[in-house]
Amino acid sequence: MNKTELVNAISEKAGLTKAQSKDALDAVIASISEALVANDKVALIGFGTFSVAEKAARTGVNPATKQKIEIPARKVVKFKAGSELTDAVK
């Protein structure tokens, strides 16, 4: 499912216009993004939790040349599925 298909599904289930559904989805995505940038955790009970994790610097290997390279430390977004979502997917 892509963003357009998700907007259409939201529109049908919530009884909103497609424009309203797109605005609502964009607002949710922007709010989650802003919270993660601020290093906050976003917990949606039953769905899952978005968080930011720090990955330490490490040494990797370039598969083409077999040379060792330094991979810098970075932040990554993590998602842990909630129990209701996990049960629904089973």
Disulfide bonds with the S-S distance in Angstrom:
none
